Amino acid sequence: MEFSNPAFRQPPVDAYGDGGFRVDGKRVEGSLLLLPARMEPWPLADLNDASIRSFDPLVALKNDFDVLLIGCGKTMTFLPKVIRDHLSEHGISFDVMTTPAACRTYNILASEDRPVAGAFIAVD
């Protein structure tokens, strides 16, 4: 979904939980890719189900953000080496943390007008 605000502003993550997020006042069900200029569903319920292809939208837009925050759910999960290597090969700086921590960090960076992307697994 595209943001309609003509003035560039990254939308804040207002809330998370109940299987989704509230972004800029709008409820979004399920996991989410949040980029500086758009957001889209991320069809993952568990980071352990991720593949290299799960990150294709982020690789395609890698020049639009400085850092990718990966929210892995309620508990810490590590990315498989093949995915870490894939992101690094494409020059993507990333950090993996729980979804609550990733949302908070995203909001801080976005409030500083830093181009940041989020790949957030929804939590209950």
Secondary structure as a PSIPRED ss2 file (coil, helix, strand):
# PSIPRED VFORMAT (PSIPRED V4.0)

   1 M C   1.000  0.000  0.000
   2 E E   0.000  0.000  1.000
   3 F C   1.000  0.000  0.000
   4 S C   1.000  0.000  0.000
   5 N C   1.000  0.000  0.000
   6 P C   1.000  0.000  0.000
   7 A C   1.000  0.000  0.000
   8 F C   1.000  0.000  0.000
   9 R C   1.000  0.000  0.000
  10 Q C   1.000  0.000  0.000
  11 P C   1.000  0.000  0.000
  12 P C   1.000  0.000  0.000
  13 V E   0.000  0.000  1.000
  14 D E   0.000  0.000  1.000
  15 A E   0.000  0.000  1.000
  16 Y E   0.000  0.000  1.000
  17 G E   0.000  0.000  1.000
  18 D C   1.000  0.000  0.000
  19 G C   1.000  0.000  0.000
  20 G E   0.000  0.000  1.000
  21 F E   0.000  0.000  1.000
  22 R E   0.000  0.000  1.000
  23 V E   0.000  0.000  1.000
  24 D C   1.000  0.000  0.000
  25 G C   1.000  0.000  0.000
  26 K E   0.000  0.000  1.000
  27 R E   0.000  0.000  1.000
  28 V E   0.000  0.000  1.000
  29 E E   0.000  0.000  1.000
  30 G C   1.000  0.000  0.000
  31 S C   1.000  0.000  0.000
  32 L E   0.000  0.000  1.000
  33 L E   0.000  0.000  1.000
  34 L E   0.000  0.000  1.000
  35 L E   0.000  0.000  1.000
  36 P C   1.000  0.000  0.000
  37 A C   1.000  0.000  0.000
  38 R E   0.000  0.000  1.000
  39 M E   0.000  0.000  1.000
  40 E E   0.000  0.000  1.000
  41 P E   0.000  0.000  1.000
  42 W C   1.000  0.000  0.000
  43 P C   1.000  0.000  0.000
  44 L C   1.000  0.000  0.000
  45 A C   1.000  0.000  0.000
  46 D C   1.000  0.000  0.000
  47 L H   0.000  1.000  0.000
  48 N H   0.000  1.000  0.000
  49 D H   0.000  1.000  0.000
  50 A C   1.000  0.000  0.000
  51 S C   1.000  0.000  0.000
  52 I H   0.000  1.000  0.000
  53 R H   0.000  1.000  0.000
  54 S H   0.000  1.000  0.000
  55 F H   0.000  1.000  0.000
  56 D H   0.000  1.000  0.000
  57 P H   0.000  1.000  0.000
  58 L H   0.000  1.000  0.000
  59 V H   0.000  1.000  0.000
  60 A H   0.000  1.000  0.000
  61 L C   1.000  0.000  0.000
  62 K H   0.000  1.000  0.000
  63 N H   0.000  1.000  0.000
  64 D H   0.000  1.000  0.000
  65 F C   1.000  0.000  0.000
  66 D C   1.000  0.000  0.000
  67 V E   0.000  0.000  1.000
  68 L E   0.000  0.000  1.000
  69 L E   0.000  0.000  1.000
  70 I E   0.000  0.000  1.000
  71 G E   0.000  0.000  1.000
  72 C C   1.000  0.000  0.000
  73 G C   1.000  0.000  0.000
  74 K C   1.000  0.000  0.000
  75 T C   1.000  0.000  0.000
  76 M C   1.000  0.000  0.000
  77 T C   1.000  0.000  0.000
  78 F C   1.000  0.000  0.000
  79 L C   1.000  0.000  0.000
  80 P C   1.000  0.000  0.000
  81 K H   0.000  1.000  0.000
  82 V H   0.000  1.000  0.000
  83 I H   0.000  1.000  0.000
  84 R H   0.000  1.000  0.000
  85 D H   0.000  1.000  0.000
  86 H H   0.000  1.000  0.000
  87 L H   0.000  1.000  0.000
  88 S H   0.000  1.000  0.000
  89 E H   0.000  1.000  0.000
  90 H C   1.000  0.000  0.000
  91 G C   1.000  0.000  0.000
  92 I C   1.000  0.000  0.000
  93 S C   1.000  0.000  0.000
  94 F E   0.000  0.000  1.000
  95 D E   0.000  0.000  1.000
  96 V E   0.000  0.000  1.000
  97 M E   0.000  0.000  1.000
  98 T C   1.000  0.000  0.000
  99 T H   0.000  1.000  0.000
 100 P H   0.000  1.000  0.000
 101 A H   0.000  1.000  0.000
 102 A H   0.000  1.000  0.000
 103 C H   0.000  1.000  0.000
 104 R H   0.000  1.000  0.000
 105 T H   0.000  1.000  0.000
 106 Y H   0.000  1.000  0.000
 107 N H   0.000  1.000  0.000
 108 I H   0.000  1.000  0.000
 109 L H   0.000  1.000  0.000
 110 A H   0.000  1.000  0.000
 111 S H   0.000  1.000  0.000
 112 E C   1.000  0.000  0.000
 113 D C   1.000  0.000  0.000
 114 R C   1.000  0.000  0.000
 115 P C   1.000  0.000  0.000
 116 V E   0.000  0.000  1.000
 117 A E   0.000  0.000  1.000
 118 G E   0.000  0.000  1.000
 119 A E   0.000  0.000  1.000
 120 F E   0.000  0.000  1.000
 121 I C   1.000  0.000  0.000
 122 A C   1.000  0.000  0.000
 123 V C   1.000  0.000  0.000
 124 D C   1.000  0.000  0.000
